[in-house]
Amino acid sequence: MNASDLKQTLWRVVYTKNANLQSGGNAAGPWHPDKRHIEQCAQRMRMFSQEVGIQSNAEAAKNACTWLSAG
C-alpha cells in the first residue's frame, strides 16, 4: 500500500516512536478524521506528562512500507 492509495487522511495519537500500521493497541490510539480533535487529545495527555505525538495514516503507511521493504 502506498500513501497515495489512501482515500482520506486520518490522525491518531501515538505513544511510542515506533508506532506504525503493525503496532498493537498500546502503541497508538484509534484513527480519527479530525486532526484538531487529535491535537486536543494529545495536548491533554501532555498536561499529564505523557510523551505523545500525532501521526497521519499517510505517515504510518510510509513507515510500514519502509519497514516491510527492509525485512
C-alpha positions in Angstrom: 0.0 0.0 0.0 1.2 3.4 -0.9 0.3 6.6 1.0 -1.2 7.9 -2.3 -3.7 4.9 -2.2 -5.4 6.3 0.9 -8.8 7.8 0.4 -9.0 10.0 3.5 -6.3 11.4 5.8 -6.9 10.1 9.4 -5.0 11.0 12.5 -4.1 9.4 15.8 -2.2 9.9 19.0 0.9 7.7 19.2 2.5 6.7 22.5 5.8 5.3 21.1 8.2 6.5 18.5 7.9 3.1 16.7 4.2 3.1 16.1 3.2 2.1 12.6 0.4 0.1 10.9 1.6 -3.1 12.5 1.6 -1.7 16.1 -0.5 -3.1 18.8 -3.2 -1.1 20.6 -0.8 0.0 23.3 1.3 2.0 20.8 -1.3 4.3 19.4 -4.9 5.4 19.7 -7.7 4.9 17.2 -7.8 6.7 13.9 -9.9 9.9 13.7 -10.7 12.2 10.7 -10.4 15.4 12.7 -6.8 16.5 13.2 -7.8 19.3 15.5 -9.6 16.8 17.8 -6.5 14.6 17.9 -4.2 17.6 18.6 -6.5 18.4 21.6 -6.3 14.8 22.9 -2.5 14.9 22.6 -2.4 18.2 24.4 -4.5 16.9 27.3 -2.2 13.9 27.6 0.9 16.1 27.6 -0.7 18.0 30.6 -0.4 14.7 32.5 3.3 14.4 31.5 2.7 11.9 28.8 5.1 11.9 25.8 2.9 11.6 22.8 2.9 12.5 19.2 0.5 12.8 16.3 0.6 10.5 13.2 -1.4 10.5 10.0 -2.3 7.3 8.2 -0.1 8.5 5.3 2.9 8.7 7.6 2.0 5.3 9.1 1.7 3.7 5.6 5.1 5.2 4.6 6.7 3.9 7.7 5.2 0.5 7.3 6.2 0.2 3.7 9.8 1.2 4.6 9.8 -1.3 7.4 8.4 -4.1 5.3 10.8 -3.5 2.4 13.8 -3.6 4.8 12.8 -7.1 6.0 
